Amino acid sequence: MLQQQVYVINSLLMVIDAVCVIIAGYSAYYIKLYYVGGAWKVQGNVFTVSLLVVMLLNNYMMGKFNLYADVKPKSIIRLQWSVLKAVVITFTFLSAGLFMYKELDFSREFLLYFGFLSFLLIAVSRVLSHLYFIYVSPKTFNARRILVVGDLQRGKLVTDMLQSQLSYGHTIIGQVIPKREDNCATGVIGHLDDLSDILKKHSVDEVVFALKIDDRNVDLSPHLDMCRKMGITVRILPALWQYGNQILSMEKCQGIPFLTMRAGNFNATGLLYKRLLDLVGGLIGMVILLVMYPFVAAAIKFDSPGPVLFKQKRMGRNGRVFNLYKFRSMSRDADERKQELITMNEMEGPLFKLKDDPRITRVGRFLRKTSLDEFPQFINVLKGEMSLVGTRPPTLDEVEKYHPEHLKRISAKPGMTGLWQVSGRNEITDFDDVVRLDCQYLDQWRFSDDIKILFKTVWVVLQRKGAV
């Protein structure tokens, strides 16, 4: 219910912010006409479009500065500073757009009045709403009264969170603890065994159970059943959850709730965008591959005996095995000679890397330096075995040497490039650092990150940095 309230409140705040912009625009438009004399040099249709642009762009920027978040602002000063930044950026974009169309007759003085009044009205409305949610809504007659059940540390964490939560109005009436020895702590109003008496004594709308995983001896069933009989809403913080843990989420499948522990920061929408990007990039890459193939193939054949394409079994997402394709850059007996060079490995861990690898051919050295050897992997991308951006797919013998924590790097679809590749892979010699970068990519993934990594990859390739 709290999140539903946040949605309604923020929808209302967006409408109020938009109305403030409209009032500011018309006030600035008529202020000269009625109080100064004359009129601004602003065309009517240009004024209407500018008003609409500011209204939409300002709402977007305020969202970017967390002014439509589910948490109350920490202070009026921070609130005003966020509003100011949003308004300044909005009108900077508007000014830049008007500057590009110099033929438009648009008064700069009007723009200053418009921007100042927009900030003034939005700032005042936001201060009033902030004061209401801080001082008025928690004290209203229908404010939701919440009781927290949990140990001192975990209970305080939930209490602090709830006190900063945006809502129509709620208040924390106290905390109930599972151990009697903590009864004297501030805010504690009783023990879990006395919950029935506490609920009868106090007016309670909701009970939040925030027990630790150590409290396994606590049987919640009778307490939950009692709350249900009394018509009191119950929330349960999973015992698995720890502070800073962002991988737990609740999902429903055909009405059945599941507590989900995600392996990365991917979601269905993000994966769809990622796949569409892979298809577009894969098709472009395939066109380039077809154009270059005859020339690269001829160079490889003239340089050394063996096939043009190198095919190797690699480990993909969660143990899926697939054939990875590359232009052959090593001698035909490279796999057999690898065992002879294993003691010269420059990497700490299961990953094998040798800067001056004697197995690399002359053409192969050029292909690696320019990353042209990677182009056949666009076939893997189109087949759905790989992505443009991800973690590098390991060989099967590498995975056999992995520790359990290393396996997370193959919990998602591997990629042609990734965070490791654009972070100076030639300088990284510790496999644990590779795993750390891969896990960082998985845990903090956003679609925009893939775009940034692709651009960085192009820059790295053009500078011929980081190629093995």
Summary of the structure (lengths in Angstrom):
residues: 468
radius of gyration: 30.6
end to end distance: 54.0
largest distance: 90.5
contacts: 1344
relative contact order: 0.06
helix: 56%
strand: 14%
